Amino acid sequence: MHFETLVEDYRAPLEVNFRGTSLQLRNSLVEGLSAILSSTALFIGVLLEYGLPLLFWMALAFWPSKLAWRRIALLRSTH
């Protein structure tokens, strides 16, 4: 018995869709810029939410601590 094999040489056609590719690149660019703006806004929001109260309390505590430090330095120098 002799069997013949059928071999089909199939080559997929190269289909380049420039319109779809340019749309994907544009969408990637928009998503990247959106991520940059979103992370920047998040950073500024955290800075304002926690930084401003911290700055306020540091400024409020600066003068009493400065006066206390001067008094301690004065007491140390007299002994």
PDB file of N, CA, C and O in Angstrom, chain B, residues numbered from 101:
ATOM      1  N   MET B 101       0.817  -1.165   0.000  1.00  0.00           N
ATOM      2  CA  MET B 101       0.000   0.000   0.000  1.00  0.00           C
ATOM      3  C   MET B 101       0.878   1.250   0.000  1.00  0.00           C
ATOM      4  O   MET B 101       1.865   1.349   0.729  1.00  0.00           O
ATOM      5  N   HIS B 102       0.505   2.138  -0.791  1.00  0.00           N
ATOM      6  CA  HIS B 102       1.291   3.348  -0.933  1.00  0.00           C
ATOM      7  C   HIS B 102       0.363   4.538  -0.666  1.00  0.00           C
ATOM      8  O   HIS B 102      -0.643   4.730  -1.349  1.00  0.00           O
ATOM      9  N   PHE B 103       0.731   5.328   0.343  1.00  0.00           N
ATOM     10  CA  PHE B 103      -0.088   6.495   0.683  1.00  0.00           C
ATOM     11  C   PHE B 103       0.613   7.764   0.237  1.00  0.00           C
ATOM     12  O   PHE B 103       1.808   7.956   0.464  1.00  0.00           O
ATOM     13  N   GLU B 104      -0.127   8.583  -0.375  1.00  0.00           N
ATOM     14  CA  GLU B 104       0.428   9.875  -0.747  1.00  0.00           C
ATOM     15  C   GLU B 104      -0.002  10.899   0.293  1.00  0.00           C
ATOM     16  O   GLU B 104      -1.139  10.884   0.765  1.00  0.00           O
ATOM     17  N   THR B 105       0.898  11.767   0.634  1.00  0.00           N
ATOM     18  CA  THR B 105       0.554  12.824   1.583  1.00  0.00           C
ATOM     19  C   THR B 105       0.401  14.123   0.831  1.00  0.00           C
ATOM     20  O   THR B 105       1.167  14.468  -0.069  1.00  0.00           O
ATOM     21  N   LEU B 106      -0.596  14.798   1.236  1.00  0.00           N
ATOM     22  CA  LEU B 106      -0.859  16.095   0.620  1.00  0.00           C
ATOM     23  C   LEU B 106      -0.301  17.170   1.539  1.00  0.00           C
ATOM     24  O   LEU B 106      -0.754  17.295   2.677  1.00  0.00           O
ATOM     25  N   VAL B 107       0.631  17.916   1.093  1.00  0.00           N
ATOM     26  CA  VAL B 107       1.242  18.984   1.870  1.00  0.00           C
ATOM     27  C   VAL B 107       0.874  20.285   1.201  1.00  0.00           C
ATOM     28  O   VAL B 107       1.149  20.515   0.024  1.00  0.00           O
ATOM     29  N   GLU B 108       0.256  21.110   1.976  1.00  0.00           N
ATOM     30  CA  GLU B 108      -0.146  22.403   1.435  1.00  0.00           C
ATOM     31  C   GLU B 108       0.803  23.465   1.977  1.00  0.00           C
ATOM     32  O   GLU B 108       1.015  23.562   3.186  1.00  0.00           O
ATOM     33  N   ASP B 109       1.349  24.227   1.110  1.00  0.00           N
ATOM     34  CA  ASP B 109       2.262  25.290   1.505  1.00  0.00           C
ATOM     35  C   ASP B 109       1.429  26.550   1.718  1.00  0.00           C
ATOM     36  O   ASP B 109       1.033  27.230   0.772  1.00  0.00           O
ATOM     37  N   TYR B 110       1.179  26.835   2.988  1.00  0.00           N
ATOM     38  CA  TYR B 110       0.330  27.993   3.311  1.00  0.00           C
ATOM     39  C   TYR B 110       1.201  29.110   3.862  1.00  0.00           C
ATOM     40  O   TYR B 110       1.985  28.904   4.789  1.00  0.00           O
ATOM     41  N   ARG B 111       1.060  30.256   3.302  1.00  0.00           N
ATOM     42  CA  ARG B 111       1.772  31.431   3.790  1.00  0.00           C
ATOM     43  C   ARG B 111       0.733  32.498   4.075  1.00  0.00           C
ATOM     44  O   ARG B 111      -0.035  32.909   3.206  1.00  0.00           O
ATOM     45  N   ALA B 112       0.741  32.927   5.317  1.00  0.00           N
ATOM     46  CA  ALA B 112      -0.225  33.946   5.715  1.00  0.00           C
ATOM     47  C   ALA B 112       0.143  35.262   5.056  1.00  0.00           C
ATOM     48  O   ALA B 112       1.314  35.638   5.017  1.00  0.00           O
ATOM     49  N   PRO B 113      -0.839  35.949   4.547  1.00  0.00           N
ATOM     50  CA  PRO B 113      -0.537  37.235   3.914  1.00  0.00           C
ATOM     51  C   PRO B 113      -0.207  38.290   4.965  1.00  0.00           C
ATOM     52  O   PRO B 113      -0.769  38.294   6.060  1.00  0.00           O
ATOM     53  N   LEU B 114       0.685  39.153   4.622  1.00  0.00           N
ATOM     54  CA  LEU B 114       1.070  40.243   5.505  1.00  0.00           C
ATOM     55  C   LEU B 114       0.057  41.362   5.343  1.00  0.00           C
ATOM     56  O   LEU B 114      -0.017  42.021   4.306  1.00  0.00           O
ATOM     57  N   GLU B 115      -0.709  41.555   6.383  1.00  0.00           N
ATOM     58  CA  GLU B 115      -1.713  42.611   6.335  1.00  0.00           C
ATOM     59  C   GLU B 115      -1.303  43.720   7.290  1.00  0.00           C
ATOM     60  O   GLU B 115      -1.317  43.546   8.508  1.00  0.00           O
ATOM     61  N   VAL B 116      -0.952  44.818   6.743  1.00  0.00           N
ATOM     62  CA  VAL B 116      -0.539  45.959   7.544  1.00  0.00           C
ATOM     63  C   VAL B 116      -1.678  46.962   7.549  1.00  0.00           C
ATOM     64  O   VAL B 116      -2.113  47.451   6.507  1.00  0.00           O
ATOM     65  N   ASN B 117      -2.145  47.250   8.749  1.00  0.00           N
ATOM     66  CA  ASN B 117      -3.249  48.186   8.882  1.00  0.00           C
ATOM     67  C   ASN B 117      -2.695  49.450   9.533  1.00  0.00           C
ATOM     68  O   ASN B 117      -2.665  49.572  10.758  1.00  0.00           O
ATOM     69  N   PHE B 118      -2.261  50.378   8.702  1.00  0.00           N
ATOM     70  CA  PHE B 118      -1.649  51.591   9.235  1.00  0.00           C
ATOM     71  C   PHE B 118      -2.642  52.435  10.008  1.00  0.00           C
ATOM     72  O   PHE B 118      -2.275  53.094  10.980  1.00  0.00           O
ATOM     73  N   ARG B 119      -3.873  52.421   9.593  1.00  0.00           N
ATOM     74  CA  ARG B 119      -4.883  53.201  10.294  1.00  0.00           C
ATOM     75  C   ARG B 119      -5.093  52.665  11.713  1.00  0.00           C
ATOM     76  O   ARG B 119      -5.178  53.437  12.668  1.00  0.00           O
ATOM     77  N   GLY B 120      -5.174  51.366  11.838  1.00  0.00           N
ATOM     78  CA  GLY B 120      -5.327  50.759  13.160  1.00  0.00           C
ATOM     79  C   GLY B 120      -4.091  50.941  14.021  1.00  0.00           C
ATOM     80  O   GLY B 120      -4.192  51.158  15.229  1.00  0.00           O
ATOM     81  N   THR B 121      -2.925  50.852  13.398  1.00  0.00           N
ATOM     82  CA  THR B 121      -1.668  51.021  14.133  1.00  0.00           C
ATOM     83  C   THR B 121      -1.528  52.449  14.638  1.00  0.00           C
ATOM     84  O   THR B 121      -1.140  52.674  15.785  1.00  0.00           O
ATOM     85  N   SER B 122      -1.842  53.408  13.785  1.00  0.00           N
ATOM     86  CA  SER B 122      -1.730  54.799  14.226  1.00  0.00           C
ATOM     87  C   SER B 122      -2.752  55.102  15.325  1.00  0.00           C
ATOM     88  O   SER B 122      -2.477  55.895  16.226  1.00  0.00           O
ATOM     89  N   LEU B 123      -3.912  54.481  15.255  1.00  0.00           N
ATOM     90  CA  LEU B 123      -4.909  54.668  16.309  1.00  0.00           C
ATOM     91  C   LEU B 123      -4.432  54.067  17.620  1.00  0.00           C
ATOM     92  O   LEU B 123      -4.646  54.656  18.680  1.00  0.00           O
ATOM     93  N   GLN B 124      -3.784  52.895  17.568  1.00  0.00           N
ATOM     94  CA  GLN B 124      -3.230  52.276  18.770  1.00  0.00           C
ATOM     95  C   GLN B 124      -2.118  53.135  19.368  1.00  0.00           C
ATOM     96  O   GLN B 124      -2.042  53.293  20.587  1.00  0.00           O
ATOM     97  N   LEU B 125      -1.258  53.687  18.517  1.00  0.00           N
ATOM     98  CA  LEU B 125      -0.187  54.559  19.011  1.00  0.00           C
ATOM     99  C   LEU B 125      -0.757  55.828  19.651  1.00  0.00           C
ATOM    100  O   LEU B 125      -0.274  56.282  20.688  1.00  0.00           O
ATOM    101  N   ARG B 126      -1.786  56.389  19.020  1.00  0.00           N
ATOM    102  CA  ARG B 126      -2.417  57.584  19.580  1.00  0.00           C
ATOM    103  C   ARG B 126      -3.054  57.267  20.934  1.00  0.00           C
ATOM    104  O   ARG B 126      -2.919  58.035  21.885  1.00  0.00           O
ATOM    105  N   ASN B 127      -3.745  56.133  21.012  1.00  0.00           N
ATOM    106  CA  ASN B 127      -4.372  55.750  22.279  1.00  0.00           C
ATOM    107  C   ASN B 127      -3.326  55.500  23.363  1.00  0.00           C
ATOM    108  O   ASN B 127      -3.545  55.847  24.523  1.00  0.00           O
ATOM    109  N   SER B 128      -2.203  54.907  23.000  1.00  0.00           N
ATOM    110  CA  SER B 128      -1.123  54.679  23.967  1.00  0.00           C
ATOM    111  C   SER B 128      -0.548  56.002  24.456  1.00  0.00           C
ATOM    112  O   SER B 128      -0.253  56.158  25.641  1.00  0.00           O
ATOM    113  N   LEU B 129      -0.390  56.945  23.546  1.00  0.00           N
ATOM    114  CA  LEU B 129       0.110  58.266  23.921  1.00  0.00           C
ATOM    115  C   LEU B 129      -0.855  58.962  24.876  1.00  0.00           C
ATOM    116  O   LEU B 129      -0.439  59.545  25.877  1.00  0.00           O
ATOM    117  N   VAL B 130      -2.133  58.897  24.560  1.00  0.00           N
ATOM    118  CA  VAL B 130      -3.140  59.531  25.417  1.00  0.00           C
ATOM    119  C   VAL B 130      -3.177  58.864  26.792  1.00  0.00           C
ATOM    120  O   VAL B 130      -3.267  59.551  27.809  1.00  0.00           O
ATOM    121  N   GLU B 131      -3.108  57.540  26.833  1.00  0.00           N
ATOM    122  CA  GLU B 131      -3.095  56.825  28.113  1.00  0.00           C
ATOM    123  C   GLU B 131      -1.845  57.170  28.929  1.00  0.00           C
ATOM    124  O   GLU B 131      -1.919  57.331  30.147  1.00  0.00           O
ATOM    125  N   GLY B 132      -0.703  57.281  28.255  1.00  0.00           N
ATOM    126  CA  GLY B 132       0.536  57.638  28.955  1.00  0.00           C
ATOM    127  C   GLY B 132       0.474  59.036  29.535  1.00  0.00           C
ATOM    128  O   GLY B 132       0.860  59.252  30.684  1.00  0.00           O
ATOM    129  N   LEU B 133      -0.010  59.988  28.748  1.00  0.00           N
ATOM    130  CA  LEU B 133      -0.137  61.362  29.259  1.00  0.00           C
ATOM    131  C   LEU B 133      -1.151  61.435  30.386  1.00  0.00           C
ATOM    132  O   LEU B 133      -0.965  62.176  31.351  1.00  0.00           O
ATOM    133  N   SER B 134      -2.219  60.667  30.262  1.00  0.00           N
ATOM    134  CA  SER B 134      -3.226  60.624  31.324  1.00  0.00           C
ATOM    135  C   SER B 134      -2.631  60.068  32.614  1.00  0.00           C
ATOM    136  O   SER B 134      -2.929  60.567  33.700  1.00  0.00           O
ATOM    137  N   ALA B 135      -1.793  59.037  32.503  1.00  0.00           N
ATOM    138  CA  ALA B 135      -1.147  58.460  33.681  1.00  0.00           C
ATOM    139  C   ALA B 135      -0.190  59.461  34.320  1.00  0.00           C
ATOM    140  O   ALA B 135      -0.117  59.552  35.546  1.00  0.00           O
ATOM    141  N   ILE B 136       0.546  60.214  33.495  1.00  0.00           N
ATOM    142  CA  ILE B 136       1.465  61.225  34.031  1.00  0.00           C
ATOM    143  C   ILE B 136       0.693  62.307  34.776  1.00  0.00           C
ATOM    144  O   ILE B 136       1.058  62.675  35.893  1.00  0.00           O
ATOM    145  N   LEU B 137      -0.364  62.813  34.167  1.00  0.00           N
ATOM    146  CA  LEU B 137      -1.154  63.863  34.812  1.00  0.00           C
ATOM    147  C   LEU B 137      -1.841  63.356  36.073  1.00  0.00           C
ATOM    148  O   LEU B 137      -1.926  64.073  37.070  1.00  0.00           O
ATOM    149  N   SER B 138      -2.325  62.134  36.027  1.00  0.00           N
ATOM    150  CA  SER B 138      -2.997  61.559  37.184  1.00  0.00           C
ATOM    151  C   SER B 138      -2.034  61.386  38.359  1.00  0.00           C
ATOM    152  O   SER B 138      -2.371  61.715  39.496  1.00  0.00           O
ATOM    153  N   SER B 139      -0.831  60.869  38.082  1.00  0.00           N
ATOM    154  CA  SER B 139       0.135  60.679  39.166  1.00  0.00           C
ATOM    155  C   SER B 139       0.644  62.018  39.697  1.00  0.00           C
ATOM    156  O   SER B 139       0.909  62.150  40.892  1.00  0.00           O
ATOM    157  N   THR B 140       0.780  63.008  38.821  1.00  0.00           N
ATOM    158  CA  THR B 140       1.188  64.341  39.271  1.00  0.00           C
ATOM    159  C   THR B 140       0.124  64.963  40.154  1.00  0.00           C
ATOM    160  O   THR B 140       0.437  65.563  41.182  1.00  0.00           O
ATOM    161  N   ALA B 141      -1.135  64.822  39.757  1.00  0.00           N
ATOM    162  CA  ALA B 141      -2.232  65.357  40.564  1.00  0.00           C
ATOM    163  C   ALA B 141      -2.313  64.643  41.908  1.00  0.00           C
ATOM    164  O   ALA B 141      -2.596  65.271  42.928  1.00  0.00           O
ATOM    165  N   LEU B 142      -2.067  63.343  41.915  1.00  0.00           N
ATOM    166  CA  LEU B 142      -2.072  62.590  43.174  1.00  0.00           C
ATOM    167  C   LEU B 142      -0.956  63.076  44.092  1.00  0.00           C
ATOM    168  O   LEU B 142      -1.175  63.260  45.289  1.00  0.00           O
ATOM    169  N   PHE B 143       0.233  63.284  43.543  1.00  0.00           N
ATOM    170  CA  PHE B 143       1.364  63.761  44.340  1.00  0.00           C
ATOM    171  C   PHE B 143       1.079  65.138  44.928  1.00  0.00           C
ATOM    172  O   PHE B 143       1.336  65.374  46.109  1.00  0.00           O
ATOM    173  N   ILE B 144       0.553  66.040  44.117  1.00  0.00           N
ATOM    174  CA  ILE B 144       0.241  67.387  44.601  1.00  0.00           C
ATOM    175  C   ILE B 144      -0.870  67.332  45.644  1.00  0.00           C
ATOM    176  O   ILE B 144      -0.832  68.066  46.631  1.00  0.00           O
ATOM    177  N   GLY B 145      -1.858  66.467  45.429  1.00  0.00           N
ATOM    178  CA  GLY B 145      -2.933  66.318  46.405  1.00  0.00           C
ATOM    179  C   GLY B 145      -2.434  65.822  47.747  1.00  0.00           C
ATOM    180  O   GLY B 145      -2.841  66.336  48.789  1.00  0.00           O
ATOM    181  N   VAL B 146      -1.557  64.829  47.737  1.00  0.00           N
ATOM    182  CA  VAL B 146      -0.986  64.318  48.988  1.00  0.00           C
ATOM    183  C   VAL B 146      -0.120  65.380  49.647  1.00  0.00           C
ATOM    184  O   VAL B 146      -0.145  65.538  50.868  1.00  0.00           O
ATOM    185  N   LEU B 147       0.642  66.103  48.848  1.00  0.00           N
ATOM    186  CA  LEU B 147       1.482  67.168  49.374  1.00  0.00           C
ATOM    187  C   LEU B 147       0.645  68.248  50.058  1.00  0.00           C
ATOM    188  O   LEU B 147       0.999  68.724  51.137  1.00  0.00           O
ATOM    189  N   LEU B 148      -0.452  68.627  49.436  1.00  0.00           N
ATOM    190  CA  LEU B 148      -1.313  69.650  50.031  1.00  0.00           C
ATOM    191  C   LEU B 148      -2.069  69.118  51.245  1.00  0.00           C
ATOM    192  O   LEU B 148      -2.263  69.837  52.225  1.00  0.00           O
ATOM    193  N   GLU B 149      -2.495  67.856  51.176  1.00  0.00           N
ATOM    194  CA  GLU B 149      -3.287  67.298  52.271  1.00  0.00           C
ATOM    195  C   GLU B 149      -2.461  67.101  53.536  1.00  0.00           C
ATOM    196  O   GLU B 149      -2.934  67.386  54.637  1.00  0.00           O
ATOM    197  N   TYR B 150      -1.232  66.616  53.388  1.00  0.00           N
ATOM    198  CA  TYR B 150      -0.412  66.338  54.562  1.00  0.00           C
ATOM    199  C   TYR B 150       0.682  67.376  54.785  1.00  0.00           C
ATOM    200  O   TYR B 150       1.098  67.602  55.921  1.00  0.00           O
ATOM    201  N   GLY B 151       1.149  68.003  53.719  1.00  0.00           N
ATOM    202  CA  GLY B 151       2.250  68.951  53.838  1.00  0.00           C
ATOM    203  C   GLY B 151       1.840  70.263  54.477  1.00  0.00           C
ATOM    204  O   GLY B 151       2.574  70.806  55.304  1.00  0.00           O
ATOM    205  N   LEU B 152       0.685  70.778  54.108  1.00  0.00           N
ATOM    206  CA  LEU B 152       0.251  72.059  54.673  1.00  0.00           C
ATOM    207  C   LEU B 152       0.007  71.990  56.178  1.00  0.00           C
ATOM    208  O   LEU B 152       0.495  72.862  56.897  1.00  0.00           O
ATOM    209  N   PRO B 153      -0.728  70.991  56.694  1.00  0.00           N
ATOM    210  CA  PRO B 153      -0.862  70.917  58.151  1.00  0.00           C
ATOM    211  C   PRO B 153       0.474  70.705  58.863  1.00  0.00           C
ATOM    212  O   PRO B 153       0.714  71.272  59.929  1.00  0.00           O
ATOM    213  N   LEU B 154       1.340  69.886  58.264  1.00  0.00           N
ATOM    214  CA  LEU B 154       2.657  69.667  58.866  1.00  0.00           C
ATOM    215  C   LEU B 154       3.464  70.959  58.896  1.00  0.00           C
ATOM    216  O   LEU B 154       4.109  71.265  59.899  1.00  0.00           O
ATOM    217  N   LEU B 155       3.434  71.708  57.819  1.00  0.00           N
ATOM    218  CA  LEU B 155       4.116  72.992  57.763  1.00  0.00           C
ATOM    219  C   LEU B 155       3.538  73.966  58.780  1.00  0.00           C
ATOM    220  O   LEU B 155       4.280  74.707  59.425  1.00  0.00           O
ATOM    221  N   PHE B 156       2.220  73.967  58.924  1.00  0.00           N
ATOM    222  CA  PHE B 156       1.566  74.840  59.898  1.00  0.00           C
ATOM    223  C   PHE B 156       2.025  74.517  61.314  1.00  0.00           C
ATOM    224  O   PHE B 156       2.389  75.418  62.070  1.00  0.00           O
ATOM    225  N   TRP B 157       2.011  73.234  61.679  1.00  0.00           N
ATOM    226  CA  TRP B 157       2.401  72.867  63.045  1.00  0.00           C
ATOM    227  C   TRP B 157       3.887  73.077  63.299  1.00  0.00           C
ATOM    228  O   TRP B 157       4.284  73.399  64.419  1.00  0.00           O
ATOM    229  N   MET B 158       4.705  72.899  62.278  1.00  0.00           N
ATOM    230  CA  MET B 158       6.134  73.176  62.445  1.00  0.00           C
ATOM    231  C   MET B 158       6.371  74.663  62.658  1.00  0.00           C
ATOM    232  O   MET B 158       7.196  75.045  63.488  1.00  0.00           O
ATOM    233  N   ALA B 159       5.654  75.513  61.913  1.00  0.00           N
ATOM    234  CA  ALA B 159       5.793  76.958  62.081  1.00  0.00           C
ATOM    235  C   ALA B 159       5.266  77.391  63.434  1.00  0.00           C
ATOM    236  O   ALA B 159       5.828  78.282  64.071  1.00  0.00           O
ATOM    237  N   LEU B 160       4.190  76.763  63.872  1.00  0.00           N
ATOM    238  CA  LEU B 160       3.609  77.109  65.169  1.00  0.00           C
ATOM    239  C   LEU B 160       4.532  76.700  66.320  1.00  0.00           C
ATOM    240  O   LEU B 160       4.609  77.397  67.332  1.00  0.00           O
ATOM    241  N   ALA B 161       5.218  75.590  66.171  1.00  0.00           N
ATOM    242  CA  ALA B 161       6.103  75.105  67.233  1.00  0.00           C
ATOM    243  C   ALA B 161       7.495  75.724  67.159  1.00  0.00           C
ATOM    244  O   ALA B 161       8.287  75.542  68.084  1.00  0.00           O
ATOM    245  N   PHE B 162       7.814  76.441  66.099  1.00  0.00           N
ATOM    246  CA  PHE B 162       9.162  76.970  65.930  1.00  0.00           C
ATOM    247  C   PHE B 162       9.524  77.997  67.000  1.00  0.00           C
ATOM    248  O   PHE B 162      10.583  77.898  67.619  1.00  0.00           O
ATOM    249  N   TRP B 163       8.650  78.985  67.223  1.00  0.00           N
ATOM    250  CA  TRP B 163       8.987  80.060  68.159  1.00  0.00           C
ATOM    251  C   TRP B 163       9.090  79.583  69.599  1.00  0.00           C
ATOM    252  O   TRP B 163      10.062  79.943  70.263  1.00  0.00           O
ATOM    253  N   PRO B 164       8.158  78.798  70.130  1.00  0.00           N
ATOM    254  CA  PRO B 164       8.345  78.314  71.505  1.00  0.00           C
ATOM    255  C   PRO B 164       9.579  77.428  71.662  1.00  0.00           C
ATOM    256  O   PRO B 164      10.269  77.500  72.679  1.00  0.00           O
ATOM    257  N   SER B 165       9.860  76.591  70.660  1.00  0.00           N
ATOM    258  CA  SER B 165      11.040  75.736  70.778  1.00  0.00           C
ATOM    259  C   SER B 165      12.321  76.566  70.688  1.00  0.00           C
ATOM    260  O   SER B 165      13.316  76.236  71.333  1.00  0.00           O
ATOM    261  N   LYS B 166      12.305  77.628  69.904  1.00  0.00           N
ATOM    262  CA  LYS B 166      13.473  78.496  69.811  1.00  0.00           C
ATOM    263  C   LYS B 166      13.720  79.210  71.143  1.00  0.00           C
ATOM    264  O   LYS B 166      14.859  79.323  71.597  1.00  0.00           O
ATOM    265  N   LEU B 167      12.638  79.688  71.762  1.00  0.00           N
ATOM    266  CA  LEU B 167      12.784  80.337  73.070  1.00  0.00           C
ATOM    267  C   LEU B 167      13.256  79.358  74.135  1.00  0.00           C
ATOM    268  O   LEU B 167      14.090  79.699  74.974  1.00  0.00           O
ATOM    269  N   ALA B 168      12.716  78.131  74.100  1.00  0.00           N
ATOM    270  CA  ALA B 168      13.136  77.117  75.070  1.00  0.00           C
ATOM    271  C   ALA B 168      14.605  76.758  74.859  1.00  0.00           C
ATOM    272  O   ALA B 168      15.343  76.588  75.830  1.00  0.00           O
ATOM    273  N   TRP B 169      15.037  76.642  73.609  1.00  0.00           N
ATOM    274  CA  TRP B 169      16.426  76.314  73.326  1.00  0.00           C
ATOM    275  C   TRP B 169      17.362  77.414  73.826  1.00  0.00           C
ATOM    276  O   TRP B 169      18.429  77.115  74.362  1.00  0.00           O
ATOM    277  N   ARG B 170      16.981  78.665  73.661  1.00  0.00           N
ATOM    278  CA  ARG B 170      17.800  79.774  74.163  1.00  0.00           C
ATOM    279  C   ARG B 170      17.892  79.737  75.690  1.00  0.00           C
ATOM    280  O   ARG B 170      18.954  79.969  76.267  1.00  0.00           O
ATOM    281  N   ARG B 171      16.760  79.441  76.331  1.00  0.00           N
ATOM    282  CA  ARG B 171      16.759  79.391  77.797  1.00  0.00           C
ATOM    283  C   ARG B 171      17.642  78.250  78.297  1.00  0.00           C
ATOM    284  O   ARG B 171      18.378  78.416  79.270  1.00  0.00           O
ATOM    285  N   ILE B 172      17.573  77.082  77.630  1.00  0.00           N
ATOM    286  CA  ILE B 172      18.419  75.947  78.021  1.00  0.00           C
ATOM    287  C   ILE B 172      19.890  76.287  77.797  1.00  0.00           C
ATOM    288  O   ILE B 172      20.732  75.964  78.635  1.00  0.00           O
ATOM    289  N   ALA B 173      20.201  76.923  76.699  1.00  0.00           N
ATOM    290  CA  ALA B 173      21.594  77.304  76.423  1.00  0.00           C
ATOM    291  C   ALA B 173      22.086  78.314  77.448  1.00  0.00           C
ATOM    292  O   ALA B 173      23.244  78.264  77.860  1.00  0.00           O
ATOM    293  N   LEU B 174      21.209  79.240  77.866  1.00  0.00           N
ATOM    294  CA  LEU B 174      21.587  80.231  78.858  1.00  0.00           C
ATOM    295  C   LEU B 174      21.825  79.580  80.203  1.00  0.00           C
ATOM    296  O   LEU B 174      22.775  79.938  80.899  1.00  0.00           O
ATOM    297  N   LEU B 175      20.984  78.630  80.587  1.00  0.00           N
ATOM    298  CA  LEU B 175      21.164  77.922  81.859  1.00  0.00           C
ATOM    299  C   LEU B 175      22.429  77.062  81.849  1.00  0.00           C
ATOM    300  O   LEU B 175      23.098  76.945  82.875  1.00  0.00           O
ATOM    301  N   ARG B 176      22.759  76.471  80.734  1.00  0.00           N
ATOM    302  CA  ARG B 176      23.974  75.658  80.642  1.00  0.00           C
ATOM    303  C   ARG B 176      25.232  76.511  80.762  1.00  0.00           C
ATOM    304  O   ARG B 176      26.230  76.094  81.351  1.00  0.00           O
ATOM    305  N   SER B 177      25.166  77.712  80.191  1.00  0.00           N
ATOM    306  CA  SER B 177      26.373  78.544  80.203  1.00  0.00           C
ATOM    307  C   SER B 177      26.625  79.156  81.573  1.00  0.00           C
ATOM    308  O   SER B 177      27.764  79.503  81.886  1.00  0.00           O
ATOM    309  N   THR B 178      25.596  79.296  82.393  1.00  0.00           N
ATOM    310  CA  THR B 178      25.783  79.889  83.725  1.00  0.00           C
ATOM    311  C   THR B 178      26.288  78.877  84.742  1.00  0.00           C
ATOM    312  O   THR B 178      26.795  79.270  85.793  1.00  0.00           O
ATOM    313  N   HIS B 179      26.164  77.603  84.463  1.00  0.00           N
ATOM    314  CA  HIS B 179      26.637  76.583  85.422  1.00  0.00           C
ATOM    315  C   HIS B 179      28.010  76.198  85.138  1.00  0.00           C
ATOM    316  O   HIS B 179      28.573  75.356  85.837  1.00  0.00           O
TER     317      HIS B 179
END
